[in-house]
Amino acid sequence: HENDEDNVASLSIMMEQECTNYTCGNYLYDNVDALSDLTGRQRITSVDRKTLVDWCYEIVDRCEFDRESVAVAMNIADR
């Protein structure tokens, strides 16, 4: 049962990290001033994001990679 306790502890830590360390801000937020005050970065528009997604799909299709790679890449980019 020690292994079960270790699994529960590991899962608890991962869930805590998911809620705190790996959260994604809303970079498509309409209020540019509030966003720049929070992040100090330029705003990425929905058009910018779509351009990036389209480009990613072109690359994975040309290289015959798994298209799920784009979802993973965008998840990372969204952070």
N, CA, C and O atoms as a MOPAC input file, in Angstrom:
PM7 MOZYME 1SCF
protein

 N      0.81800 1    -1.20900 1     0.00000 1
 C      0.00000 1     0.00000 1     0.00000 1
 C      0.85800 1     1.26700 1     0.00000 1
 O      0.37000 1     2.37400 1    -0.22500 1
 N      2.13500 1     1.06500 1     0.25700 1
 C      3.05400 1     2.20400 1     0.23100 1
 C      3.11000 1     2.80200 1    -1.17100 1
 O      3.20200 1     4.01900 1    -1.33200 1
 N      3.05400 1     1.93300 1    -2.18800 1
 C      3.07700 1     2.39700 1    -3.57100 1
 C      1.83900 1     3.24900 1    -3.87200 1
 O      1.93100 1     4.25400 1    -4.57600 1
 N      0.68000 1     2.84400 1    -3.33500 1
 C     -0.54300 1     3.62100 1    -3.52100 1
 C     -0.40100 1     5.00100 1    -2.89300 1
 O     -0.84300 1     5.99300 1    -3.47200 1
 N      0.19600 1     5.07100 1    -1.74300 1
 C      0.39000 1     6.35500 1    -1.06900 1
 C      1.33000 1     7.25100 1    -1.88100 1
 O      1.11300 1     8.45900 1    -1.97700 1
 N      2.36400 1     6.65900 1    -2.45900 1
 C      3.28900 1     7.41000 1    -3.31000 1
 C      2.56700 1     7.94200 1    -4.54500 1
 O      2.78200 1     9.08400 1    -4.95300 1
 N      1.70900 1     7.10800 1    -5.13900 1
 C      0.95600 1     7.52600 1    -6.32200 1
 C      0.01100 1     8.67300 1    -5.99800 1
 O     -0.10200 1     9.62900 1    -6.76500 1
 N     -0.66000 1     8.57700 1    -4.87100 1
 C     -1.58200 1     9.63200 1    -4.45400 1
 C     -0.81000 1    10.93300 1    -4.20500 1
 O     -1.25800 1    12.00800 1    -4.60400 1
 N      0.33600 1    10.83600 1    -3.55400 1
 C      1.15000 1    12.02100 1    -3.28500 1
 C      1.64400 1    12.64100 1    -4.59100 1
 O      1.62000 1    13.86300 1    -4.74100 1
 N      2.09000 1    11.81600 1    -5.53200 1
 C      2.56600 1    12.31800 1    -6.82200 1
 C      1.44700 1    12.99400 1    -7.59600 1
 O      1.63800 1    14.06200 1    -8.17700 1
 N      0.28300 1    12.36800 1    -7.60100 1
 C     -0.86100 1    12.94500 1    -8.30700 1
 C     -1.27400 1    14.26900 1    -7.68100 1
 O     -1.62200 1    15.21300 1    -8.39000 1
 N     -1.23600 1    14.33900 1    -6.38300 1
 C     -1.58100 1    15.57700 1    -5.68200 1
 C     -0.62400 1    16.70500 1    -6.06500 1
 O     -1.05000 1    17.83400 1    -6.30500 1
 N      0.65300 1    16.39600 1    -6.12000 1
 C      1.66100 1    17.39700 1    -6.50200 1
 C      1.44600 1    17.83800 1    -7.94400 1
 O      1.52100 1    19.03100 1    -8.24200 1
 N      1.18000 1    16.88900 1    -8.84600 1
 C      0.95800 1    17.24200 1   -10.24800 1
 C     -0.27900 1    18.11500 1   -10.41500 1
 O     -0.27100 1    19.05300 1   -11.21200 1
 N     -1.33800 1    17.81700 1    -9.67600 1
 C     -2.55300 1    18.62000 1    -9.76200 1
 C     -2.30100 1    20.03700 1    -9.24700 1
 O     -2.80400 1    21.00600 1    -9.81800 1
 N     -1.53200 1    20.15700 1    -8.18100 1
 C     -1.17700 1    21.47100 1    -7.64000 1
 C     -0.38000 1    22.26800 1    -8.66400 1
 O     -0.63000 1    23.45800 1    -8.85600 1
 N      0.57700 1    21.62200 1    -9.32100 1
 C      1.38100 1    22.29600 1   -10.33700 1
 C      0.51400 1    22.72400 1   -11.52000 1
 O      0.69400 1    23.81800 1   -12.05600 1
 N     -0.40600 1    21.88500 1   -11.92100 1
 C     -1.28700 1    22.21000 1   -13.04000 1
 C     -2.10800 1    23.46300 1   -12.74400 1
 O     -2.34300 1    24.28200 1   -13.63200 1
 N     -2.53500 1    23.60600 1   -11.51200 1
 C     -3.37100 1    24.75200 1   -11.12400 1
 C     -2.56300 1    26.01700 1   -10.86300 1
 O     -3.11100 1    27.11700 1   -10.93200 1
 N     -1.28800 1    25.88900 1   -10.57000 1
 C     -0.50800 1    27.07500 1   -10.20800 1
 C      0.57000 1    27.40500 1   -11.23200 1
 O      0.62500 1    28.53800 1   -11.70900 1
 N      1.40600 1    26.47400 1   -11.57600 1
 C      2.56100 1    26.75000 1   -12.43600 1
 C      2.25600 1    26.73200 1   -13.92000 1
 O      2.92600 1    27.41800 1   -14.69200 1
 N      1.26500 1    25.96900 1   -14.33600 1
 C      1.03200 1    25.76200 1   -15.75500 1
 C     -0.22700 1    26.45100 1   -16.26100 1
 O     -0.78700 1    26.04500 1   -17.27900 1
 N     -0.67100 1    27.47500 1   -15.57400 1
 C     -1.86600 1    28.18300 1   -16.01300 1
 C     -1.54600 1    29.03500 1   -17.23300 1
 O     -0.40600 1    29.45300 1   -17.43700 1
 N     -2.54900 1    29.27800 1   -18.02300 1
 C     -2.39900 1    30.03000 1   -19.26600 1
 C     -3.17200 1    31.33000 1   -19.17200 1
 O     -4.37100 1    31.33000 1   -18.89400 1
 N     -2.48500 1    32.43700 1   -19.40400 1
 C     -3.16100 1    33.72500 1   -19.42000 1
 C     -3.93200 1    33.91100 1   -20.71400 1
 O     -3.66200 1    33.23100 1   -21.70400 1
 N     -4.87600 1    34.81400 1   -20.71100 1
 C     -5.67700 1    35.08200 1   -21.90000 1
 C     -5.01900 1    36.19000 1   -22.71000 1
 O     -5.32300 1    37.36700 1   -22.51400 1
 N     -4.11300 1    35.82100 1   -23.62200 1
 C     -3.38400 1    36.81600 1   -24.38600 1
 C     -4.24500 1    37.45300 1   -25.46800 1
 O     -3.81500 1    38.41200 1   -26.10900 1
 N     -5.44500 1    36.94300 1   -25.68200 1
 C     -6.34800 1    37.55300 1   -26.64100 1
 C     -7.29500 1    38.54200 1   -25.94900 1
 O     -8.29500 1    38.97500 1   -26.52200 1
 N     -6.95800 1    38.87800 1   -24.72800 1
 C     -7.76400 1    39.78900 1   -23.93000 1
 C     -7.94200 1    41.10800 1   -24.65800 1
 O     -6.98900 1    41.64800 1   -25.21900 1
 N     -9.17400 1    41.63000 1   -24.64900 1
 C     -9.48900 1    42.83100 1   -25.42300 1
 C     -8.85800 1    44.10000 1   -24.87500 1
 O     -8.59400 1    45.02400 1   -25.64400 1
 N     -8.61200 1    44.17600 1   -23.59100 1
 C     -8.09600 1    45.40400 1   -22.99100 1
 C     -6.57200 1    45.42800 1   -23.09800 1
 O     -5.87600 1    44.88000 1   -22.24300 1
 N     -6.06700 1    46.05500 1   -24.13600 1
 C     -4.61900 1    46.07500 1   -24.41600 1
 C     -3.84600 1    46.70200 1   -23.25900 1
 O     -2.79400 1    46.19000 1   -22.87700 1
 N     -4.34600 1    47.80100 1   -22.69500 1
 C     -3.63800 1    48.46700 1   -21.60300 1
 C     -3.49200 1    47.55900 1   -20.39700 1
 O     -2.41900 1    47.48800 1   -19.79900 1
 N     -4.56400 1    46.86200 1   -20.03400 1
 C     -4.50100 1    45.95700 1   -18.88100 1
 C     -3.53200 1    44.82400 1   -19.15300 1
 O     -2.78400 1    44.41800 1   -18.26400 1
 N     -3.53800 1    44.31200 1   -20.37000 1
 C     -2.64600 1    43.20600 1   -20.70500 1
 C     -1.19000 1    43.64500 1   -20.66900 1
 O     -0.34600 1    42.94200 1   -20.11300 1
 N     -0.89000 1    44.78800 1   -21.24900 1
 C      0.50400 1    45.23100 1   -21.26200 1
 C      0.98400 1    45.57000 1   -19.85700 1
 O      2.16300 1    45.40100 1   -19.54500 1
 N      0.06900 1    46.05200 1   -19.00100 1
 C      0.44300 1    46.32000 1   -17.61300 1
 C      0.76500 1    45.03100 1   -16.87700 1
 O      1.64300 1    45.00900 1   -16.01500 1
 N      0.05700 1    43.95100 1   -17.21400 1
 C      0.25900 1    42.67900 1   -16.51500 1
 C      1.50000 1    41.94500 1   -16.99800 1
 O      2.20500 1    41.33100 1   -16.19700 1
 N      1.77700 1    42.00000 1   -18.29200 1
 C      2.83400 1    41.14900 1   -18.84400 1
 C      4.02800 1    41.91400 1   -19.37300 1
 O      5.13300 1    41.37300 1   -19.40700 1
 N      3.84200 1    43.15600 1   -19.78800 1
 C      4.93000 1    43.90300 1   -20.38000 1
 C      5.29000 1    43.41600 1   -21.76800 1
 O      6.31500 1    43.81800 1   -22.32000 1
 N      4.45800 1    42.55000 1   -22.34500 1
 C      4.71100 1    42.01200 1   -23.68500 1
 C      3.70800 1    42.59000 1   -24.67200 1
 O      2.66500 1    43.11600 1   -24.28300 1
 N      4.03800 1    42.48400 1   -25.95400 1
 C      3.10600 1    42.90300 1   -26.98200 1
 C      1.94000 1    41.93400 1   -27.03200 1
 O      2.08400 1    40.74700 1   -26.73900 1
 N      0.80900 1    42.44900 1   -27.40100 1
 C     -0.40700 1    41.63700 1   -27.49100 1
 C     -0.36900 1    40.77500 1   -28.74600 1
 O     -0.00400 1    41.25600 1   -29.81900 1
 N     -0.74200 1    39.51200 1   -28.62000 1
 C     -0.87100 1    38.60600 1   -29.75400 1
 C     -2.34400 1    38.58000 1   -30.11500 1
 O     -3.19000 1    38.27300 1   -29.27600 1
 N     -2.64800 1    38.89900 1   -31.34900 1
 C     -4.04000 1    38.93900 1   -31.77700 1
 C     -4.49500 1    37.55700 1   -32.23000 1
 O     -3.68200 1    36.65100 1   -32.41500 1
 N     -5.79700 1    37.41000 1   -32.40500 1
 C     -6.32700 1    36.14100 1   -32.90400 1
 C     -5.82800 1    35.87600 1   -34.32000 1
 O     -5.65000 1    34.72000 1   -34.70400 1
 N     -5.60000 1    36.92900 1   -35.09800 1
 C     -5.05100 1    36.77500 1   -36.45400 1
 C     -3.61300 1    36.25500 1   -36.38000 1
 O     -3.22600 1    35.38200 1   -37.15600 1
 N     -2.82300 1    36.79300 1   -35.44400 1
 C     -1.44900 1    36.31200 1   -35.25400 1
 C     -1.44000 1    34.83100 1   -34.90000 1
 O     -0.65200 1    34.05400 1   -35.44000 1
 N     -2.33400 1    34.45200 1   -33.98100 1
 C     -2.38900 1    33.05800 1   -33.54000 1
 C     -2.79200 1    32.14800 1   -34.68800 1
 O     -2.20500 1    31.08000 1   -34.86700 1
 N     -3.78700 1    32.55700 1   -35.47000 1
 C     -4.22200 1    31.75200 1   -36.61000 1
 C     -3.08700 1    31.59500 1   -37.61600 1
 O     -2.89700 1    30.51200 1   -38.16900 1
 N     -2.34000 1    32.65100 1   -37.85500 1
 C     -1.19100 1    32.57900 1   -38.76900 1
 C     -0.18300 1    31.54400 1   -38.27200 1
 O      0.33900 1    30.75300 1   -39.05700 1
 N      0.08700 1    31.55300 1   -36.97100 1
 C      1.02500 1    30.59500 1   -36.38800 1
 C      0.50200 1    29.16500 1   -36.51100 1
 O      1.25700 1    28.25100 1   -36.84300 1
 N     -0.78900 1    28.97200 1   -36.24300 1
 C     -1.38500 1    27.63400 1   -36.35000 1
 C     -1.31100 1    27.13500 1   -37.79500 1
 O     -0.91800 1    25.99500 1   -38.04000 1
 N     -1.68800 1    27.98400 1   -38.74500 1
 C     -1.62000 1    27.58400 1   -40.15800 1
 C     -0.20300 1    27.19900 1   -40.55600 1
 O      0.00700 1    26.19500 1   -41.23800 1
 N      0.77100 1    28.00200 1   -40.12700 1
 C      2.17400 1    27.71300 1   -40.43600 1
 C      2.59400 1    26.37400 1   -39.82900 1
 O      3.26900 1    25.57300 1   -40.47700 1
 N      2.19100 1    26.14200 1   -38.59000 1
 C      2.53200 1    24.86600 1   -37.92800 1
 C      1.95900 1    23.67800 1   -38.69500 1
 O      2.63900 1    22.66800 1   -38.87800 1
 N      0.70500 1    23.79800 1   -39.14600 1
 C      0.09900 1    22.70200 1   -39.91000 1
 C      0.82500 1    22.48800 1   -41.24000 1
 O      0.98300 1    21.34800 1   -41.67700 1
 N      1.26300 1    23.55500 1   -41.88000 1
 C      2.03700 1    23.40100 1   -43.11800 1
 C      3.30900 1    22.60100 1   -42.86100 1
 O      3.66200 1    21.71900 1   -43.64300 1
 N      3.98900 1    22.90700 1   -41.77400 1
 C      5.24700 1    22.21000 1   -41.43700 1
 C      4.99300 1    20.74400 1   -41.12600 1
 O      5.67500 1    19.87400 1   -41.66800 1
 N      4.01500 1    20.45100 1   -40.25500 1
 C      3.78800 1    19.05000 1   -39.88800 1
 C      3.30200 1    18.23900 1   -41.08600 1
 O      3.64900 1    17.06600 1   -41.22000 1
 N      2.50600 1    18.84900 1   -41.95200 1
 C      2.04800 1    18.12400 1   -43.13600 1
 C      3.20100 1    17.85900 1   -44.09700 1
 O      3.31300 1    16.76400 1   -44.64700 1
 N      4.05000 1    18.85000 1   -44.30000 1
 C      5.18200 1    18.67500 1   -45.20800 1
 C      6.15800 1    17.62300 1   -44.67900 1
 O      6.69500 1    16.82500 1   -45.44800 1
 N      6.38100 1    17.62600 1   -43.37900 1
 C      7.32900 1    16.68700 1   -42.76300 1
 C      6.67700 1    15.36300 1   -42.38500 1
 O      7.34200 1    14.45100 1   -41.89300 1
 N      5.36300 1    15.26300 1   -42.62000 1
 C      4.59000 1    14.06800 1   -42.30100 1
 C      4.67300 1    13.70600 1   -40.81900 1
 O      4.78300 1    12.53800 1   -40.44600 1
 N      4.61500 1    14.75900 1   -39.98000 1
 C      4.55800 1    14.56500 1   -38.53300 1
 C      3.10000 1    14.39000 1   -38.12200 1
 O      2.18500 1    14.65400 1   -38.90200 1
 N      2.90200 1    13.94900 1   -36.90400 1
 C      1.55600 1    13.80900 1   -36.35000 1
 C      0.95800 1    15.20400 1   -36.15800 1
 O      1.59400 1    16.06900 1   -35.55600 1
 N     -0.25700 1    15.43100 1   -36.66300 1
 C     -0.89000 1    16.75100 1   -36.56800 1
 C     -1.19300 1    17.13800 1   -35.12100 1
 O     -1.40200 1    18.31500 1   -34.82500 1
 N     -1.21800 1    16.16600 1   -34.23000 1
 C     -1.42100 1    16.46700 1   -32.81100 1
 C     -0.27900 1    17.32000 1   -32.26200 1
 O     -0.43100 1    18.00200 1   -31.24900 1
 N      0.86000 1    17.27300 1   -32.94100 1
 C      2.01500 1    18.08200 1   -32.53600 1
 C      1.66200 1    19.57000 1   -32.52100 1
 O      2.18600 1    20.32700 1   -31.70400 1
 N      0.77800 1    19.98300 1   -33.42300 1
 C      0.37000 1    21.39100 1   -33.46300 1
 C     -0.39000 1    21.75300 1   -32.19600 1
 O     -0.17900 1    22.82600 1   -31.63000 1
 N     -1.26400 1    20.87400 1   -31.75100 1
 C     -2.01600 1    21.13300 1   -30.51400 1
 C     -1.07400 1    21.27100 1   -29.33300 1
 O     -1.25600 1    22.14400 1   -28.48500 1
 N     -0.07000 1    20.41400 1   -29.27700 1
 C      0.91000 1    20.48100 1   -28.19500 1
 C      1.70500 1    21.78600 1   -28.28800 1
 O      1.91500 1    22.46500 1   -27.28300 1
 N      2.13800 1    22.12600 1   -29.48800 1
 C      2.91700 1    23.35700 1   -29.67800 1
 C      2.09500 1    24.58500 1   -29.30800 1
 O      2.61500 1    25.50600 1   -28.67800 1
 N      0.83100 1    24.61200 1   -29.68500 1
 C     -0.00400 1    25.77100 1   -29.37500 1
 C     -0.31100 1    25.84500 1   -27.87900 1
 O     -0.44400 1    26.93600 1   -27.32400 1
 N     -0.42000 1    24.70200 1   -27.23800 1
 C     -0.60700 1    24.70600 1   -25.78600 1
 C      0.58000 1    25.37700 1   -25.11700 1
 O      0.41800 1    26.15700 1   -24.17800 1
 N      1.76300 1    25.07300 1   -25.60100 1
 C      2.97700 1    25.68700 1   -25.04300 1
 C      3.02100 1    27.17000 1   -25.38800 1
 O      3.34000 1    27.99700 1   -24.53300 1
 N      2.70500 1    27.51000 1   -26.63200 1
 C      2.73200 1    28.92100 1   -27.04000 1
 C      1.71400 1    29.75300 1   -26.27900 1
 O      1.94300 1    30.93300 1   -26.01400 1
 N      0.59600 1    29.14500 1   -25.92900 1
 C     -0.46900 1    29.86100 1   -25.21600 1
 C     -0.08400 1    30.20700 1   -23.78400 1
 O     -0.71600 1    31.05900 1   -23.16000 1
 N      0.91800 1    29.57000 1   -23.27600 1
 C      1.31200 1    29.84600 1   -21.88600 1
 C      2.02600 1    31.14400 1   -21.85600 1
 O      2.45500 1    31.58800 1   -20.79100 1

